[in-house]
Amino acid sequence: MGIKIDRQKCCYCGACVAVCPVNCLELKETRIVSDNDRCINCMACVRMCPVAAIEMRKELKGRED
């Protein structure tokens, strides 16, 4: 599983960054950067996002979205 952030919907409020218990999300200027290797799939970021810009997706080897 991995975090997928819809950059069109994201309002860069930082709510997902603040709620992540393992700090796998980081707000960098005009984007949210995720470290899927550190993600524990708790979905706290998905639930906290006020604009529903985050979803969990199955990662496919050799392919990036």
PQR file with spaces between the fields and no chain letter, atoms N, CA, C, O and H, PARSE charges and radii, in Angstrom:
ATOM       1  N    MET     1       0.850   -1.185    0.000 -0.4000 1.5000
ATOM       2  CA   MET     1       0.000    0.000    0.000 -0.0000 2.0000
ATOM       3  C    MET     1       0.889    1.240    0.000  0.5500 1.7000
ATOM       4  O    MET     1       2.029    1.212    0.464 -0.5500 1.4000
ATOM       5  N    GLY     2       0.352    2.293   -0.517 -0.4000 1.5000
ATOM       6  CA   GLY     2       1.079    3.541   -0.548 -0.0000 2.0000
ATOM       7  C    GLY     2       0.125    4.720   -0.560  0.5500 1.7000
ATOM       8  O    GLY     2      -1.053    4.589   -0.892 -0.5500 1.4000
ATOM       9  H    GLY     2      -0.574    2.316   -0.893  0.4000 1.0000
ATOM      10  N    ILE     3       0.650    5.853   -0.199 -0.4000 1.5000
ATOM      11  CA   ILE     3      -0.130    7.083   -0.155 -0.0000 2.0000
ATOM      12  C    ILE     3      -0.159    7.697   -1.549  0.5500 1.7000
ATOM      13  O    ILE     3       0.881    7.839   -2.192 -0.5500 1.4000
ATOM      14  H    ILE     3       1.608    5.960    0.071  0.4000 1.0000
ATOM      15  N    LYS     4      -1.338    8.057   -2.008 -0.4000 1.5000
ATOM      16  CA   LYS     4      -1.501    8.752   -3.275 -0.0000 2.0000
ATOM      17  C    LYS     4      -2.183   10.076   -2.981  0.5500 1.7000
ATOM      18  O    LYS     4      -3.297   10.106   -2.457 -0.5500 1.4000
ATOM      19  H    LYS     4      -2.183    7.941   -1.486  0.4000 1.0000
ATOM      20  N    ILE     5      -1.514   11.168   -3.317 -0.4000 1.5000
ATOM      21  CA   ILE     5      -2.053   12.505   -3.072 -0.0000 2.0000
ATOM      22  C    ILE     5      -2.472   13.121   -4.403  0.5500 1.7000
ATOM      23  O    ILE     5      -1.670   13.224   -5.331 -0.5500 1.4000
ATOM      24  H    ILE     5      -0.610   11.144   -3.743  0.4000 1.0000
ATOM      25  N    ASP     6      -3.721   13.525   -4.485 -0.4000 1.5000
ATOM      26  CA   ASP     6      -4.241   14.192   -5.674 -0.0000 2.0000
ATOM      27  C    ASP     6      -3.820   15.655   -5.591  0.5500 1.7000
ATOM      28  O    ASP     6      -4.381   16.428   -4.814 -0.5500 1.4000
ATOM      29  H    ASP     6      -4.373   13.442   -3.731  0.4000 1.0000
ATOM      30  N    ARG     7      -2.847   16.023   -6.383 -0.4000 1.5000
ATOM      31  CA   ARG     7      -2.275   17.374   -6.332 -0.0000 2.0000
ATOM      32  C    ARG     7      -3.275   18.437   -6.799  0.5500 1.7000
ATOM      33  O    ARG     7      -3.130   19.614   -6.470 -0.5500 1.4000
ATOM      34  H    ARG     7      -2.391   15.396   -7.014  0.4000 1.0000
ATOM      35  N    GLN     8      -4.281   18.023   -7.562 -0.4000 1.5000
ATOM      36  CA   GLN     8      -5.322   18.958   -8.005 -0.0000 2.0000
ATOM      37  C    GLN     8      -6.253   19.340   -6.857  0.5500 1.7000
ATOM      38  O    GLN     8      -6.727   20.473   -6.786 -0.5500 1.4000
ATOM      39  H    GLN     8      -4.399   17.067   -7.829  0.4000 1.0000
ATOM      40  N    LYS     9      -6.511   18.385   -5.959 -0.4000 1.5000
ATOM      41  CA   LYS     9      -7.414   18.625   -4.827 -0.0000 2.0000
ATOM      42  C    LYS     9      -6.705   19.200   -3.605  0.5500 1.7000
ATOM      43  O    LYS     9      -7.301   19.964   -2.846 -0.5500 1.4000
ATOM      44  H    LYS     9      -6.125   17.465   -6.018  0.4000 1.0000
ATOM      45  N    CYS    10      -5.441   18.840   -3.410 -0.4000 1.5000
ATOM      46  CA   CYS    10      -4.710   19.205   -2.191 -0.0000 2.0000
ATOM      47  C    CYS    10      -4.669   20.723   -1.996  0.5500 1.7000
ATOM      48  O    CYS    10      -4.364   21.472   -2.924 -0.5500 1.4000
ATOM      49  H    CYS    10      -4.957   18.219   -4.027  0.4000 1.0000
ATOM      50  N    CYS    11      -4.979   21.158   -0.778 -0.4000 1.5000
ATOM      51  CA   CYS    11      -4.953   22.594   -0.465 -0.0000 2.0000
ATOM      52  C    CYS    11      -3.712   22.950    0.360  0.5500 1.7000
ATOM      53  O    CYS    11      -3.556   24.096    0.781 -0.5500 1.4000
ATOM      54  H    CYS    11      -5.226   20.550   -0.024  0.4000 1.0000
ATOM      55  N    TYR    12      -2.829   21.968    0.590 -0.4000 1.5000
ATOM      56  CA   TYR    12      -1.551   22.170    1.278 -0.0000 2.0000
ATOM      57  C    TYR    12      -1.705   22.793    2.660  0.5500 1.7000
ATOM      58  O    TYR    12      -0.920   23.652    3.063 -0.5500 1.4000
ATOM      59  H    TYR    12      -2.957   21.037    0.248  0.4000 1.0000
ATOM      60  N    CYS    13      -2.731   22.344    3.377 -0.4000 1.5000
ATOM      61  CA   CYS    13      -2.993   22.867    4.719 -0.0000 2.0000
ATOM      62  C    CYS    13      -2.061   22.259    5.771  0.5500 1.7000
ATOM      63  O    CYS    13      -1.850   22.847    6.831 -0.5500 1.4000
ATOM      64  H    CYS    13      -3.369   21.646    3.049  0.4000 1.0000
ATOM      65  N    GLY    14      -1.506   21.081    5.472 -0.4000 1.5000
ATOM      66  CA   GLY    14      -0.590   20.429    6.402 -0.0000 2.0000
ATOM      67  C    GLY    14      -1.253   19.560    7.457  0.5500 1.7000
ATOM      68  O    GLY    14      -0.573   19.045    8.344 -0.5500 1.4000
ATOM      69  H    GLY    14      -1.677   20.604    4.611  0.4000 1.0000
ATOM      70  N    ALA    15      -2.570   19.387    7.378 -0.4000 1.5000
ATOM      71  CA   ALA    15      -3.276   18.566    8.369 -0.0000 2.0000
ATOM      72  C    ALA    15      -2.769   17.128    8.355  0.5500 1.7000
ATOM      73  O    ALA    15      -2.613   16.517    9.412 -0.5500 1.4000
ATOM      74  H    ALA    15      -3.123   19.806    6.658  0.4000 1.0000
ATOM      75  N    CYS    16      -2.513   16.589    7.182 -0.4000 1.5000
ATOM      76  CA   CYS    16      -2.019   15.212    7.062 -0.0000 2.0000
ATOM      77  C    CYS    16      -0.627   15.071    7.664  0.5500 1.7000
ATOM      78  O    CYS    16      -0.316   14.064    8.301 -0.5500 1.4000
ATOM      79  H    CYS    16      -2.639   17.085    6.323  0.4000 1.0000
ATOM      80  N    VAL    17       0.199   16.078    7.460 -0.4000 1.5000
ATOM      81  CA   VAL    17       1.560   16.070    8.009 -0.0000 2.0000
ATOM      82  C    VAL    17       1.504   16.055    9.534  0.5500 1.7000
ATOM      83  O    VAL    17       2.237   15.309   10.182 -0.5500 1.4000
ATOM      84  H    VAL    17      -0.054   16.896    6.943  0.4000 1.0000
ATOM      85  N    ALA    18       0.638   16.875   10.093 -0.4000 1.5000
ATOM      86  CA   ALA    18       0.529   16.994   11.551 -0.0000 2.0000
ATOM      87  C    ALA    18       0.009   15.727   12.214  0.5500 1.7000
ATOM      88  O    ALA    18       0.395   15.422   13.343 -0.5500 1.4000
ATOM      89  H    ALA    18       0.043   17.482    9.566  0.4000 1.0000
ATOM      90  N    VAL    19      -0.861   14.979   11.533 -0.4000 1.5000
ATOM      91  CA   VAL    19      -1.494   13.814   12.152 -0.0000 2.0000
ATOM      92  C    VAL    19      -0.700   12.513   11.951  0.5500 1.7000
ATOM      93  O    VAL    19      -0.962   11.534   12.651 -0.5500 1.4000
ATOM      94  H    VAL    19      -1.175   15.227   10.616  0.4000 1.0000
ATOM      95  N    CYS    20       0.230   12.477   11.046 -0.4000 1.5000
ATOM      96  CA   CYS    20       0.968   11.240   10.748 -0.0000 2.0000
ATOM      97  C    CYS    20       1.837   10.822   11.939  0.5500 1.7000
ATOM      98  O    CYS    20       2.718   11.574   12.355 -0.5500 1.4000
ATOM      99  H    CYS    20       0.442   13.272   10.477  0.4000 1.0000
ATOM     100  N    PRO    21       1.592    9.617   12.493 -0.5600 1.5000
ATOM     101  CA   PRO    21       2.331    9.182   13.681  0.2800 2.0000
ATOM     102  C    PRO    21       3.776    8.776   13.406  0.5500 1.7000
ATOM     103  O    PRO    21       4.572    8.674   14.340 -0.5500 1.4000
ATOM     104  N    VAL    22       4.127    8.545   12.145 -0.4000 1.5000
ATOM     105  CA   VAL    22       5.500    8.133   11.826 -0.0000 2.0000
ATOM     106  C    VAL    22       6.227    9.161   10.955  0.5500 1.7000
ATOM     107  O    VAL    22       7.304    8.882   10.427 -0.5500 1.4000
ATOM     108  H    VAL    22       3.480    8.628   11.387  0.4000 1.0000
ATOM     109  N    ASN    23       5.643   10.332   10.809 -0.4000 1.5000
ATOM     110  CA   ASN    23       6.257   11.431   10.060 -0.0000 2.0000
ATOM     111  C    ASN    23       6.699   11.041    8.652  0.5500 1.7000
ATOM     112  O    ASN    23       7.811   11.361    8.232 -0.5500 1.4000
ATOM     113  H    ASN    23       4.769   10.559   11.238  0.4000 1.0000
ATOM     114  N    CYS    24       5.829   10.355    7.932 -0.4000 1.5000
ATOM     115  CA   CYS    24       6.189    9.982    6.565 -0.0000 2.0000
ATOM     116  C    CYS    24       5.715   11.014    5.540  0.5500 1.7000
ATOM     117  O    CYS    24       5.950   10.856    4.342 -0.5500 1.4000
ATOM     118  H    CYS    24       4.925   10.095    8.273  0.4000 1.0000
ATOM     119  N    LEU    25       5.055   12.058    6.011 -0.4000 1.5000
ATOM     120  CA   LEU    25       4.612   13.136    5.131 -0.0000 2.0000
ATOM     121  C    LEU    25       5.335   14.425    5.489  0.5500 1.7000
ATOM     122  O    LEU    25       5.584   14.713    6.660 -0.5500 1.4000
ATOM     123  H    LEU    25       4.864   12.186    6.984  0.4000 1.0000
ATOM     124  N    GLU    26       5.666   15.190    4.462 -0.4000 1.5000
ATOM     125  CA   GLU    26       6.373   16.451    4.685 -0.0000 2.0000
ATOM     126  C    GLU    26       5.831   17.503    3.721  0.5500 1.7000
ATOM     127  O    GLU    26       5.630   17.227    2.538 -0.5500 1.4000
ATOM     128  H    GLU    26       5.464   14.956    3.511  0.4000 1.0000
ATOM     129  N    LEU    27       5.598   18.700    4.231 -0.4000 1.5000
ATOM     130  CA   LEU    27       5.130   19.815    3.414 -0.0000 2.0000
ATOM     131  C    LEU    27       6.352   20.561    2.889  0.5500 1.7000
ATOM     132  O    LEU    27       7.136   21.112    3.662 -0.5500 1.4000
ATOM     133  H    LEU    27       5.762   18.924    5.192  0.4000 1.0000
ATOM     134  N    LYS    28       6.501   20.572    1.568 -0.4000 1.5000
ATOM     135  CA   LYS    28       7.631   21.254    0.934 -0.0000 2.0000
ATOM     136  C    LYS    28       7.086   22.264   -0.062  0.5500 1.7000
ATOM     137  O    LYS    28       6.554   21.887   -1.106 -0.5500 1.4000
ATOM     138  H    LYS    28       5.864   20.125    0.941  0.4000 1.0000
ATOM     139  N    GLU    29       7.212   23.518    0.250 -0.4000 1.5000
ATOM     140  CA   GLU    29       6.761   24.628   -0.589 -0.0000 2.0000
ATOM     141  C    GLU    29       5.368   24.405   -1.167  0.5500 1.7000
ATOM     142  O    GLU    29       4.377   24.730   -0.514 -0.5500 1.4000
ATOM     143  H    GLU    29       7.644   23.824    1.099  0.4000 1.0000
ATOM     144  N    THR    30       5.272   23.866   -2.361 -0.4000 1.5000
ATOM     145  CA   THR    30       3.966   23.721   -3.008 -0.0000 2.0000
ATOM     146  C    THR    30       3.548   22.266   -3.209  0.5500 1.7000
ATOM     147  O    THR    30       2.817   21.955   -4.149 -0.5500 1.4000
ATOM     148  H    THR    30       6.078   23.602   -2.892  0.4000 1.0000
ATOM     149  N    ARG    31       4.010   21.367   -2.324 -0.4000 1.5000
ATOM     150  CA   ARG    31       3.606   19.971   -2.448 -0.0000 2.0000
ATOM     151  C    ARG    31       3.812   19.217   -1.149  0.5500 1.7000
ATOM     152  O    ARG    31       4.590   19.624   -0.286 -0.5500 1.4000
ATOM     153  H    ARG    31       4.604   21.619   -1.560  0.4000 1.0000
ATOM     154  N    ILE    32       3.103   18.119   -1.031 -0.4000 1.5000
ATOM     155  CA   ILE    32       3.268   17.200    0.087 -0.0000 2.0000
ATOM     156  C    ILE    32       4.104   16.035   -0.435  0.5500 1.7000
ATOM     157  O    ILE    32       3.779   15.446   -1.466 -0.5500 1.4000
ATOM     158  H    ILE    32       2.471   17.788   -1.732  0.4000 1.0000
ATOM     159  N    VAL    33       5.171   15.708    0.272 -0.4000 1.5000
ATOM     160  CA   VAL    33       6.050   14.608   -0.117 -0.0000 2.0000
ATOM     161  C    VAL    33       5.802   13.456    0.840  0.5500 1.7000
ATOM     162  O    VAL    33       5.759   13.651    2.055 -0.5500 1.4000
ATOM     163  H    VAL    33       5.435   16.186    1.110  0.4000 1.0000
ATOM     164  N    SER    34       5.638   12.249    0.294 -0.4000 1.5000
ATOM     165  CA   SER    34       5.398   11.080    1.135 -0.0000 2.0000
ATOM     166  C    SER    34       6.535   10.075    1.013  0.5500 1.7000
ATOM     167  O    SER    34       7.124    9.902   -0.054 -0.5500 1.4000
ATOM     168  H    SER    34       5.673   12.090   -0.693  0.4000 1.0000
ATOM     169  N    ASP    35       6.830    9.418    2.128 -0.4000 1.5000
ATOM     170  CA   ASP    35       7.822    8.342    2.171 -0.0000 2.0000
ATOM     171  C    ASP    35       7.047    7.057    2.435  0.5500 1.7000
ATOM     172  O    ASP    35       6.814    6.693    3.587 -0.5500 1.4000
ATOM     173  H    ASP    35       6.351    9.558    2.995  0.4000 1.0000
ATOM     174  N    ASN    36       6.654    6.378    1.378 -0.4000 1.5000
ATOM     175  CA   ASN    36       5.813    5.190    1.508 -0.0000 2.0000
ATOM     176  C    ASN    36       6.505    4.041    2.227  0.5500 1.7000
ATOM     177  O    ASN    36       5.833    3.145    2.738 -0.5500 1.4000
ATOM     178  H    ASN    36       6.844    6.674    0.442  0.4000 1.0000
ATOM     179  N    ASP    37       7.829    4.049    2.277 -0.4000 1.5000
ATOM     180  CA   ASP    37       8.550    3.004    3.014 -0.0000 2.0000
ATOM     181  C    ASP    37       8.321    3.127    4.517  0.5500 1.7000
ATOM     182  O    ASP    37       8.378    2.129    5.235 -0.5500 1.4000
ATOM     183  H    ASP    37       8.374    4.777    1.862  0.4000 1.0000
ATOM     184  N    ARG    38       8.064    4.332    4.992 -0.4000 1.5000
ATOM     185  CA   ARG    38       7.837    4.559    6.426 -0.0000 2.0000
ATOM     186  C    ARG    38       6.367    4.474    6.814  0.5500 1.7000
ATOM     187  O    ARG    38       6.043    4.340    7.994 -0.5500 1.4000
ATOM     188  H    ARG    38       8.018    5.143    4.408  0.4000 1.0000
ATOM     189  N    CYS    39       5.484    4.551    5.838 -0.4000 1.5000
ATOM     190  CA   CYS    39       4.039    4.553    6.094 -0.0000 2.0000
ATOM     191  C    CYS    39       3.596    3.236    6.730  0.5500 1.7000
ATOM     192  O    CYS    39       3.993    2.159    6.287 -0.5500 1.4000
ATOM     193  H    CYS    39       5.747    4.661    4.880  0.4000 1.0000
ATOM     194  N    ILE    40       2.768    3.335    7.774 -0.4000 1.5000
ATOM     195  CA   ILE    40       2.252    2.138    8.457 -0.0000 2.0000
ATOM     196  C    ILE    40       0.785    1.872    8.097  0.5500 1.7000
ATOM     197  O    ILE    40       0.129    1.039    8.724 -0.5500 1.4000
ATOM     198  H    ILE    40       2.445    4.210    8.134  0.4000 1.0000
ATOM     199  N    ASN    41       0.284    2.572    7.099 -0.4000 1.5000
ATOM     200  CA   ASN    41      -1.083    2.375    6.589 -0.0000 2.0000
ATOM     201  C    ASN    41      -2.172    2.572    7.641  0.5500 1.7000
ATOM     202  O    ASN    41      -3.184    1.871    7.628 -0.5500 1.4000
ATOM     203  H    ASN    41       0.816    3.248    6.590  0.4000 1.0000
ATOM     204  N    CYS    42      -1.968    3.520    8.546 -0.4000 1.5000
ATOM     205  CA   CYS    42      -2.967    3.780    9.592 -0.0000 2.0000
ATOM     206  C    CYS    42      -4.149    4.588    9.063  0.5500 1.7000
ATOM     207  O    CYS    42      -5.214    4.613    9.679 -0.5500 1.4000
ATOM     208  H    CYS    42      -1.146    4.089    8.557  0.4000 1.0000
ATOM     209  N    MET    43      -3.960    5.244    7.925 -0.4000 1.5000
ATOM     210  CA   MET    43      -4.980    6.052    7.254 -0.0000 2.0000
ATOM     211  C    MET    43      -5.399    7.302    8.023  0.5500 1.7000
ATOM     212  O    MET    43      -6.445    7.881    7.729 -0.5500 1.4000
ATOM     213  H    MET    43      -3.095    5.223    7.424  0.4000 1.0000
ATOM     214  N    ALA    44      -4.608    7.722    8.992 -0.4000 1.5000
ATOM     215  CA   ALA    44      -4.908    8.952    9.728 -0.0000 2.0000
ATOM     216  C    ALA    44      -4.924   10.147    8.777  0.5500 1.7000
ATOM     217  O    ALA    44      -5.770   11.032    8.903 -0.5500 1.4000
ATOM     218  H    ALA    44      -3.759    7.252    9.230  0.4000 1.0000
ATOM     219  N    CYS    45      -4.000   10.170    7.838 -0.4000 1.5000
ATOM     220  CA   CYS    45      -3.931   11.277    6.881 -0.0000 2.0000
ATOM     221  C    CYS    45      -5.163   11.308    5.978  0.5500 1.7000
ATOM     222  O    CYS    45      -5.681   12.379    5.660 -0.5500 1.4000
ATOM     223  H    CYS    45      -3.313    9.450    7.736  0.4000 1.0000
ATOM     224  N    VAL    46      -5.625   10.135    5.572 -0.4000 1.5000
ATOM     225  CA   VAL    46      -6.818   10.041    4.720 -0.0000 2.0000
ATOM     226  C    VAL    46      -8.031   10.612    5.447  0.5500 1.7000
ATOM     227  O    VAL    46      -8.802   11.384    4.877 -0.5500 1.4000
ATOM     228  H    VAL    46      -5.205    9.265    5.830  0.4000 1.0000
ATOM     229  N    ARG    47      -8.189   10.224    6.706 -0.4000 1.5000
ATOM     230  CA   ARG    47      -9.335   10.696    7.501 -0.0000 2.0000
ATOM     231  C    ARG    47      -9.239   12.189    7.822  0.5500 1.7000
ATOM     232  O    ARG    47     -10.263   12.865    7.916 -0.5500 1.4000
ATOM     233  H    ARG    47      -7.563    9.596    7.169  0.4000 1.0000
ATOM     234  N    MET    48      -8.028   12.704    7.991 -0.4000 1.5000
ATOM     235  CA   MET    48      -7.841   14.097    8.397 -0.0000 2.0000
ATOM     236  C    MET    48      -7.951   15.086    7.231  0.5500 1.7000
ATOM     237  O    MET    48      -8.268   16.255    7.450 -0.5500 1.4000
ATOM     238  H    MET    48      -7.196   12.154    7.915  0.4000 1.0000
ATOM     239  N    CYS    49      -7.703   14.649    6.029 -0.4000 1.5000
ATOM     240  CA   CYS    49      -7.677   15.562    4.880 -0.0000 2.0000
ATOM     241  C    CYS    49      -9.043   16.224    4.664  0.5500 1.7000
ATOM     242  O    CYS    49     -10.036   15.530    4.443 -0.5500 1.4000
ATOM     243  H    CYS    49      -7.447   13.699    5.850  0.4000 1.0000
ATOM     244  N    PRO    50      -9.099   17.566    4.727 -0.5600 1.5000
ATOM     245  CA   PRO    50     -10.379   18.266    4.607  0.2800 2.0000
ATOM     246  C    PRO    50     -10.947   18.296    3.186  0.5500 1.7000
ATOM     247  O    PRO    50     -12.119   18.615    2.990 -0.5500 1.4000
ATOM     248  N    VAL    51     -10.112   17.965    2.195 -0.4000 1.5000
ATOM     249  CA   VAL    51     -10.575   18.016    0.807 -0.0000 2.0000
ATOM     250  C    VAL    51     -10.523   16.648    0.116  0.5500 1.7000
ATOM     251  O    VAL    51     -10.636   16.565   -1.107 -0.5500 1.4000
ATOM     252  H    VAL    51      -9.160   17.706    2.354  0.4000 1.0000
ATOM     253  N    ALA    52     -10.353   15.594    0.888 -0.4000 1.5000
ATOM     254  CA   ALA    52     -10.322   14.212    0.368 -0.0000 2.0000
ATOM     255  C    ALA    52      -9.318   14.039   -0.772  0.5500 1.7000
ATOM     256  O    ALA    52      -9.623   13.432   -1.799 -0.5500 1.4000
ATOM     257  H    ALA    52     -10.261   15.662    1.881  0.4000 1.0000
ATOM     258  N    ALA    53      -8.118   14.582   -0.575 -0.4000 1.5000
ATOM     259  CA   ALA    53      -7.081   14.515   -1.604 -0.0000 2.0000
ATOM     260  C    ALA    53      -6.145   13.320   -1.443  0.5500 1.7000
ATOM     261  O    ALA    53      -5.267   13.107   -2.279 -0.5500 1.4000
ATOM     262  H    ALA    53      -7.870   15.075    0.258  0.4000 1.0000
ATOM     263  N    ILE    54      -6.322   12.538   -0.376 -0.4000 1.5000
ATOM     264  CA   ILE    54      -5.406   11.428   -0.103 -0.0000 2.0000
ATOM     265  C    ILE    54      -6.158   10.107   -0.133  0.5500 1.7000
ATOM     266  O    ILE    54      -7.258    9.984    0.405 -0.5500 1.4000
ATOM     267  H    ILE    54      -7.035   12.711    0.304  0.4000 1.0000
ATOM     268  N    GLU    55      -5.544    9.133   -0.767 -0.4000 1.5000
ATOM     269  CA   GLU    55      -6.089    7.776   -0.733 -0.0000 2.0000
ATOM     270  C    GLU    55      -4.930    6.792   -0.630  0.5500 1.7000
ATOM     271  O    GLU    55      -3.782    7.114   -0.934 -0.5500 1.4000
ATOM     272  H    GLU    55      -4.650    9.233   -1.204  0.4000 1.0000
ATOM     273  N    MET    56      -5.263    5.600   -0.198 -0.4000 1.5000
ATOM     274  CA   MET    56      -4.270    4.536   -0.112 -0.0000 2.0000
ATOM     275  C    MET    56      -4.416    3.695   -1.373  0.5500 1.7000
ATOM     276  O    MET    56      -5.524    3.338   -1.771 -0.5500 1.4000
ATOM     277  H    MET    56      -6.196    5.338    0.049  0.4000 1.0000
ATOM     278  N    ARG    57      -3.289    3.385   -1.990 -0.4000 1.5000
ATOM     279  CA   ARG    57      -3.300    2.592   -3.216 -0.0000 2.0000
ATOM     280  C    ARG    57      -2.302    1.459   -3.109  0.5500 1.7000
ATOM     281  O    ARG    57      -1.267    1.578   -2.454 -0.5500 1.4000
ATOM     282  H    ARG    57      -2.388    3.675   -1.666  0.4000 1.0000
ATOM     283  N    LYS    58      -2.626    0.374   -3.755 -0.4000 1.5000
ATOM     284  CA   LYS    58      -1.699   -0.738   -3.843 -0.0000 2.0000
ATOM     285  C    LYS    58      -0.573   -0.314   -4.780  0.5500 1.7000
ATOM     286  O    LYS    58      -0.828    0.163   -5.886 -0.5500 1.4000
ATOM     287  H    LYS    58      -3.467    0.277   -4.287  0.4000 1.0000
ATOM     288  N    GLU    59       0.670   -0.488   -4.339 -0.4000 1.5000
ATOM     289  CA   GLU    59       1.810   -0.112   -5.166 -0.0000 2.0000
ATOM     290  C    GLU    59       2.084   -1.208   -6.185  0.5500 1.7000
ATOM     291  O    GLU    59       2.075   -2.396   -5.861 -0.5500 1.4000
ATOM     292  H    GLU    59       0.877   -0.875   -3.440  0.4000 1.0000
ATOM     293  N    LEU    60       2.325   -0.792   -7.411 -0.4000 1.5000
ATOM     294  CA   LEU    60       2.665   -1.730   -8.473 -0.0000 2.0000
ATOM     295  C    LEU    60       4.152   -1.616   -8.760  0.5500 1.7000
ATOM     296  O    LEU    60       4.653   -0.518   -9.001 -0.5500 1.4000
ATOM     297  H    LEU    60       2.332    0.173   -7.675  0.4000 1.0000
ATOM     298  N    LYS    61       4.854   -2.719   -8.738 -0.4000 1.5000
ATOM     299  CA   LYS    61       6.299   -2.707   -8.973 -0.0000 2.0000
ATOM     300  C    LYS    61       6.600   -2.212  -10.378  0.5500 1.7000
ATOM     301  O    LYS    61       5.959   -2.609  -11.351 -0.5500 1.4000
ATOM     302  H    LYS    61       4.447   -3.612   -8.541  0.4000 1.0000
ATOM     303  N    GLY    62       7.600   -1.326  -10.457 -0.4000 1.5000
ATOM     304  CA   GLY    62       8.029   -0.814  -11.741 -0.0000 2.0000
ATOM     305  C    GLY    62       7.152    0.270  -12.327  0.5500 1.7000
ATOM     306  O    GLY    62       7.336    0.670  -13.477 -0.5500 1.4000
ATOM     307  H    GLY    62       8.121   -1.003   -9.667  0.4000 1.0000
ATOM     308  N    ARG    63       6.192    0.752  -11.541 -0.4000 1.5000
ATOM     309  CA   ARG    63       5.276    1.780  -12.048 -0.0000 2.0000
ATOM     310  C    ARG    63       5.010    2.819  -10.983  0.5500 1.7000
ATOM     311  O    ARG    63       4.719    2.485   -9.835 -0.5500 1.4000
ATOM     312  H    ARG    63       6.042    0.427  -10.607  0.4000 1.0000
ATOM     313  N    GLU    64       5.110    4.087  -11.366 -0.4000 1.5000
ATOM     314  CA   GLU    64       4.769    5.179  -10.464 -0.0000 2.0000
ATOM     315  C    GLU    64       3.591    5.924  -11.043  0.5500 1.7000
ATOM     316  O    GLU    64       3.473    6.069  -12.260 -0.5500 1.4000
ATOM     317  H    GLU    64       5.346    4.358  -12.299  0.4000 1.0000
ATOM     318  N    ASP    65       2.711    6.400  -10.166 -0.4000 1.5000
ATOM     319  CA   ASP    65       1.571    7.209  -10.615 -0.0000 2.0000
ATOM     320  C    ASP    65       1.972    8.655  -10.732  0.5500 1.7000
ATOM     321  O    ASP    65       1.151    9.496  -11.097 -0.5500 1.4000
ATOM     322  H    ASP    65       2.807    6.282   -9.177  0.4000 1.0000
